[in-house]
């Protein structure tokens, strides 16, 4: 199985360090041999959107899509929820 992870930091390019992208993206990639940072054109079985608002990628991807949310982000939620197969959240409220 090949897994691509599109992190918030990689996709949105903020001018600050995003802890959740490190913990829920970079660390997974470091210790999960089947996972890598998302690269356009690679054939993945699973694509994880780590707090990344990328509906154009989600629409064109035909494998399993997971939206990993560690806190609420209204713009991401509305754009991405209808396009993914699974959503991970840390609390029942989310």
Secondary structure as UniProt FT lines:
FT   STRAND          3..7
FT   HELIX           8..12
FT   HELIX           19..21
FT   HELIX           22..26
FT   HELIX           27..31
FT   TURN            33..34
FT   STRAND          35..37
FT   TURN            40..41
FT   STRAND          46..50
FT   HELIX           55..60
FT   STRAND          64..68
FT   HELIX           74..80
FT   HELIX           81..83
FT   STRAND          86..88
//
